[in-house]
Amino acid sequence: MRAHRSLAAIVVASLAMGVSLQACADSKPERSAPKMTAAPAKSNGSGVSVQYRVDGTPQAGSAVSVVLSFDGITDPAGASVRLTAEGGLSLVGAGGTQALPAGQATTLTVQVVPGAEGVGYLHVFTTQRGATSAISVPVQVGKAASAMPASDTLKQTPDGDKIRPMPVK
């Protein structure tokens, strides 16, 4: 009789677990927003903290969104942001300077168009209390170029050892 009760308890517990696991399996997990990259800040800069992300896969000739988040605006007069691009990257309709209100986080989404494969940069200049900070958001199209140049040239040392010379950064 005791074994029958234990078996019944195990069956009931298994069924209960199965139902609760099924309920969990049916619920869809929440998708979190893509992760932002925090830009490095200098102590003598504007004090505006900048985070960014590039949405999607950049392709030459196609617009891609760059999401910028600004926080740490403590000056009652607010702060400002100015955007420029280089390295074959073009801004789409996002020229000039924009105000950043005091005491609140601001998010801007700008469109950039890479002209070719390689890396282009969206430069972000923030100004607050007369101090300006600059960060560069890389927009990579295609595979990143190798840091090492391709070289099959071996040189021989005076002792007869063969070496491959490499540039120093």
Buried (B, 14 or more C-beta within 10 A) or exposed (E): EEEEEEEEEEEEEEEEEEEEEEEEEEEEEEEEEEEBEEBEBEEEBBBBBBBBBBEEEBEBEEBBBBBBBBBBBEBEEBBBBBBBBEBBBEBEEBEEEBEBEEEEEBEBEBEBBBBEBBBBBBBBBBBBEEBBBBBBBBBBBBEEEEEEEEEEEEEEEEEEEEEEEEEEE
